């Protein structure tokens, strides 16, 4: 597990929220949600451009597409709401990464 990967504890909370958002039923087998989530975390933590995504995560376009899909379905809002319930107020950091794309 990379230092950027989500912990098993947090994945137990977030994983089901992402699985609910799965809408595509045609085409190739869908890439693993946890792998895609970890890839998005890598992008956000490193600040790297999508095209510089590490190859272990697969094609950057696939990861970016999943990020946009989850944004459109407001999954990021749901995750932030859920994780903020027991958050330590002194450890909260807000940035513009999750600005709604449909504004």
ROSE-4610 file (N, C-alpha, C; in Angstrom, 1 decimal, always signed):
// ROSE-4610
residu = [X/X/X/X/X/X/X/X/X/X/X/X/X/X/X/X/X/X/X/X/X/X/X/X/X/X/X/X/X/X/X/X/X/X/X/X/X/X/X/X/X/X/X/X/X/X/X/X/X/X/X/X/X/X/X/X/X/X/X/X/X/X/X/X/X/X/X/X/X/X/X/X/X/X/X/X/X/X/X/X/X/X/X/X/X/X/X/X/X/X/X/X/X/X/X/X/X/X/X/X/X/X/X/X/X/X/X/X/X/X/X/X/X/X/X/X/X/X/X/X/X/X/X/X/X/X/X/X/X/X/X/X/X/X/X/X/X/X/X/X/X/X/X/X/X/X/X/X/X/X/X/X/X/X/X/X/X/X/X/X/X/X/X/X/X/X/X/X/X/X/X/X/X/X/X/X/X/X/X/X/X/X/X/X/X/X/X/X/X/X/X/X/X/X/X/X/X/X/X/X/X/X/X/X/X/X/X/X/X/X/X/X/X/X/X/X/X/X/X/X/X/X/X/X/X/X/X/X/X/X/X/X/X/X/X/X/X/X/X/X/X/X/X/X/X/X/X/X/X/X/X/X/X/X/X/X/X/X/X/X/X/X/X/X/X/X/X/X/X/X/X/X/X/X/X/X/X/X/X/X/X/X/X/X/X/X/X/X/X/X/X/X/X/X/X/X/X/X/X/X/X/X/X/X/X/X/X/X/X]
num = [1/1/1/2/2/2/3/3/3/4/4/4/5/5/5/6/6/6/7/7/7/8/8/8/9/9/9/10/10/10/11/11/11/12/12/12/13/13/13/14/14/14/15/15/15/16/16/16/17/17/17/18/18/18/19/19/19/20/20/20/21/21/21/22/22/22/23/23/23/24/24/24/25/25/25/26/26/26/27/27/27/28/28/28/29/29/29/30/30/30/31/31/31/32/32/32/33/33/33/34/34/34/35/35/35/36/36/36/37/37/37/38/38/38/39/39/39/40/40/40/41/41/41/42/42/42/43/43/43/44/44/44/45/45/45/46/46/46/47/47/47/48/48/48/49/49/49/50/50/50/51/51/51/52/52/52/53/53/53/54/54/54/55/55/55/56/56/56/57/57/57/58/58/58/59/59/59/60/60/60/61/61/61/62/62/62/63/63/63/64/64/64/65/65/65/66/66/66/67/67/67/68/68/68/69/69/69/70/70/70/71/71/71/72/72/72/73/73/73/74/74/74/75/75/75/76/76/76/77/77/77/78/78/78/79/79/79/80/80/80/81/81/81/82/82/82/83/83/83/84/84/84/85/85/85/86/86/86/87/87/87/88/88/88/89/89/89/90/90/90/91/91/91/92/92/92/93/93/93/94/94/94/95/95/95/96/96/96/97/97/97/98/98/98/99/99/99/100/100/100/101/101/101/102/102/102/103/103/103]
x = [+0.8/+0.0/+0.9/+0.6/+1.3/+0.9/+1.8/+1.4/+0.2/-0.1/-1.2/-2.5/-2.5/-3.7/-4.6/-5.9/-6.8/-6.7/-6.9/-6.8/-8.0/-7.9/-9.0/-10.2/-9.8/-10.9/-11.7/-11.1/-11.9/-12.5/-11.9/-12.5/-13.8/-13.8/-15.1/-16.2/-16.0/-17.0/-17.3/-16.2/-16.3/-16.7/-16.1/-16.3/-17.8/-18.7/-20.1/-20.7/-20.3/-20.8/-20.4/-19.2/-18.8/-19.4/-19.6/-20.3/-21.7/-22.4/-23.7/-23.8/-22.7/-22.6/-22.4/-22.0/-21.7/-23.0/-22.9/-24.0/-23.8/-22.6/-22.3/-22.5/-23.2/-23.4/-22.9/-22.5/-22.0/-20.5/-20.0/-18.5/-17.6/-16.4/-15.4/-15.7/-15.1/-15.3/-14.8/-15.5/-15.2/-14.0/-13.1/-11.9/-12.3/-11.5/-11.8/-11.9/-13.0/-13.3/-12.2/-11.6/-10.6/-9.3/-9.0/-7.8/-8.0/-9.2/-9.5/-9.5/-10.0/-10.0/-8.6/-7.8/-6.4/-5.6/-6.0/-5.4/-5.8/-7.0/-7.5/-6.8/-6.7/-5.9/-4.5/-3.9/-2.5/-2.4/-3.3/-3.4/-3.5/-4.5/-4.8/-3.6/-3.0/-1.9/-0.6/-0.4/+0.9/+0.7/-0.5/-0.7/-0.3/+0.0/+0.5/-0.7/-0.3/-1.4/-1.9/-3.1/-3.7/-2.8/-2.2/-1.4/-0.2/+0.2/+1.4/+1.1/-0.2/-0.6/+0.3/+0.7/+1.6/+0.9/+1.7/+1.1/+0.5/+0.8/+0.2/-1.3/-1.8/-3.2/-4.0/-3.3/-3.9/-4.0/-4.7/-4.7/-5.3/-4.7/-5.1/-6.5/-6.8/-8.2/-9.3/-9.0/-10.0/-10.2/-9.1/-9.2/-9.9/-9.6/-10.2/-11.7/-12.0/-13.5/-14.2/-13.6/-14.3/-14.4/-13.4/-13.5/-14.7/-14.8/-15.9/-17.2/-17.3/-18.5/-19.0/-18.1/-18.4/-18.7/-18.1/-18.4/-19.9/-20.2/-21.5/-22.6/-22.3/-23.3/-23.2/-22.4/-22.2/-21.8/-21.0/-20.5/-19.4/-18.7/-17.7/-18.3/-19.5/-20.2/-20.6/-21.1/-21.6/-20.4/-19.3/-18.1/-17.7/-17.6/-17.1/-18.1/-19.4/-20.4/-20.3/-20.1/-20.0/-18.7/-17.6/-16.3/-16.2/-17.0/-16.9/-17.7/-18.5/-19.3/-18.5/-17.4/-16.6/-15.2/-15.1/-13.8/-13.3/-12.0/-11.4/-11.3/-12.1/-12.1/-10.7/-9.8/-8.4/-7.7/-8.2/-7.5/-8.2/-9.2/-9.9/-9.2/-9.1/-8.5/-9.5/-9.8/-10.7/-9.9/-10.1/-9.6/-10.6/-10.3/-11.2/-11.2/-10.6/-10.5/-11.9/-12.9/-14.2/-15.3/-14.9/-15.9/-16.9/-18.1/-19.1/-18.9/-18.9/-18.7/-19.9/-21.0/-22.2/-22.7/-21.9/-22.3/-22.2]
y = [-1.2/+0.0/+1.2/+2.1/+3.4/+4.4/+5.3/+6.3/+7.1/+7.1/+7.9/+7.2/+5.8/+5.0/+5.2/+5.0/+5.1/+3.9/+4.2/+3.1/+2.2/+1.0/+0.0/+0.6/+1.2/+1.8/+2.8/+3.7/+4.7/+4.2/+3.2/+2.5/+1.8/+1.3/+0.6/+1.6/+2.9/+3.9/+4.4/+4.6/+5.3/+4.3/+3.1/+2.1/+1.9/+1.6/+1.4/+2.7/+3.9/+5.1/+5.2/+4.7/+4.7/+3.6/+2.5/+1.4/+1.7/+2.5/+2.9/+3.8/+4.5/+5.5/+4.8/+3.5/+2.8/+2.8/+3.4/+3.5/+2.8/+2.6/+2.0/+0.5/-0.1/-1.6/-2.2/-1.4/-1.9/-1.8/-2.4/-2.3/-3.1/-2.6/-3.4/-3.4/-4.4/-4.5/-3.2/-2.7/-1.5/-1.7/-0.7/-0.7/-0.6/-1.2/-1.3/+0.1/+0.3/+1.7/+2.1/+1.1/+1.5/+2.0/+1.3/+1.7/+3.1/+3.3/+4.6/+5.7/+5.4/+6.4/+6.7/+5.7/+5.9/+6.7/+6.5/+7.3/+8.7/+9.0/+10.4/+11.0/+10.2/+10.7/+11.1/+10.2/+10.5/+11.8/+12.1/+13.3/+14.5/+14.4/+15.5/+15.8/+14.7/+14.9/+15.4/+14.9/+15.3/+16.6/+17.0/+18.1/+17.9/+16.7/+16.4/+16.5/+16.9/+16.9/+15.4/+15.4/+14.0/+13.2/+13.8/+13.0/+12.4/+12.9/+12.4/+11.3/+10.9/+9.8/+8.6/+8.1/+6.9/+5.7/+5.0/+3.9/+2.8/+2.6/+1.6/+1.7/+2.9/+3.2/+3.0/+2.7/+2.6/+3.9/+3.9/+5.1/+6.4/+7.5/+8.7/+9.1/+8.9/+9.2/+8.5/+7.2/+6.4/+6.9/+7.3/+7.8/+9.2/+10.0/+11.3/+11.2/+10.3/+10.0/+9.6/+8.8/+8.3/+9.5/+10.4/+11.5/+12.4/+12.6/+13.5/+12.8/+11.5/+10.7/+10.9/+10.7/+10.9/+12.3/+13.3/+14.7/+15.0/+14.5/+14.7/+14.1/+13.0/+12.3/+12.8/+13.8/+14.5/+13.5/+12.5/+11.5/+12.2/+13.1/+13.8/+14.6/+15.2/+15.9/+14.9/+13.8/+12.7/+12.2/+12.0/+11.5/+12.6/+13.8/+14.9/+15.0/+15.0/+15.0/+13.9/+12.7/+11.5/+11.6/+11.9/+11.9/+13.1/+14.2/+15.3/+15.2/+14.1/+13.9/+13.8/+13.1/+12.9/+13.5/+14.5/+15.1/+16.0/+16.0/+16.9/+18.3/+19.2/+20.6/+21.2/+20.8/+21.4/+20.8/+19.7/+19.1/+19.3/+20.1/+20.3/+21.3/+21.0/+21.9/+21.9/+23.1/+23.3/+23.9/+23.2/+23.8/+23.7/+24.1/+24.1/+22.9/+21.8/+20.6/+20.1/+20.2/+19.5/+20.5/+21.6/+22.6/+21.8/+22.1/+21.4/+21.8/+20.8/+21.0/+21.5/+21.5/+21.9/+23.3/+24.1/+25.4/+26.3]
z = [+0.0/+0.0/+0.0/-0.9/-1.0/+0.1/+0.4/+1.5/+1.0/-0.2/-0.7/-0.7/-0.5/-0.6/+0.6/+0.4/+1.4/+2.4/+3.6/+4.6/+4.5/+5.0/+5.0/+5.8/+6.9/+7.8/+7.1/+6.4/+5.6/+4.4/+3.8/+2.6/+2.9/+4.1/+4.6/+4.6/+4.8/+4.8/+3.4/+2.6/+1.3/+0.2/+0.3/-0.8/-1.2/-0.2/-0.6/-1.3/-0.9/-1.5/-3.0/-3.3/-4.7/-5.5/-4.9/-5.6/-6.0/-5.2/-5.5/-6.7/-6.9/-8.0/-9.4/-9.4/-10.6/-11.5/-12.7/-13.6/-14.9/-15.3/-16.6/-16.6/-17.5/-17.5/-18.8/-19.8/-21.1/-21.2/-22.2/-22.5/-21.7/-21.6/-20.8/-19.3/-18.7/-17.2/-16.5/-15.6/-14.9/-14.1/-14.1/-13.2/-11.8/-10.9/-9.5/-8.9/-8.2/-7.5/-6.6/-5.8/-4.9/-5.6/-6.7/-7.5/-8.1/-8.6/-9.1/-8.1/-6.9/-5.8/-5.3/-5.2/-4.9/-5.9/-7.2/-8.2/-8.1/-7.8/-7.6/-6.4/-5.3/-4.1/-4.5/-5.3/-5.7/-6.5/-7.4/-8.2/-7.2/-6.3/-5.4/-4.4/-3.9/-2.9/-3.6/-4.8/-5.4/-6.2/-6.7/-7.5/-8.9/-9.3/-10.7/-11.7/-12.9/-14.0/-14.2/-14.7/-14.9/-15.8/-16.8/-17.8/-17.1/-16.0/-15.3/-14.2/-14.3/-13.3/-13.4/-12.3/-12.3/-13.0/-13.9/-14.7/-13.9/-12.6/-11.8/-11.7/-11.9/-11.8/-13.0/-14.1/-15.4/-16.2/-17.3/-18.1/-17.4/-17.5/-16.8/-17.3/-18.5/-19.0/-18.3/-18.0/-17.3/-15.9/-15.2/-13.8/-13.9/-14.8/-14.9/-15.2/-16.1/-16.4/-15.1/-14.3/-13.1/-12.1/-12.0/-11.2/-11.6/-12.9/-13.4/-13.2/-13.3/-13.1/-11.7/-10.7/-9.3/-9.0/-9.6/-9.4/-9.8/-11.0/-11.6/-10.7/-10.1/-9.2/-7.8/-7.6/-6.2/-5.2/-5.6/-4.7/-3.7/-4.3/-3.5/-2.3/-2.6/-1.5/-0.4/-0.9/+0.1/+1.0/+0.3/+1.1/+2.1/+1.7/+2.6/+3.7/+3.5/+4.5/+5.5/+5.0/+5.8/+6.7/+6.1/+6.8/+7.8/+7.6/+8.5/+9.7/+9.8/+11.0/+12.3/+12.3/+13.4/+13.3/+12.4/+12.1/+13.2/+13.4/+14.4/+13.8/+14.4/+13.9/+13.7/+14.4/+14.3/+13.1/+12.5/+11.4/+10.1/+10.0/+8.8/+7.9/+6.6/+5.6/+4.4/+4.0/+2.9/+1.7/+0.5/-0.7/-1.8/-3.0/-4.1/-5.0/-4.5/-5.4/-5.7/-4.9/-5.1/-5.5/-6.1/-6.6/-7.5/-7.4/-8.2/-9.7/-10.5/-11.9/-12.7/-12.1/-12.8/-12.4/-11.8/-11.4/-12.6]
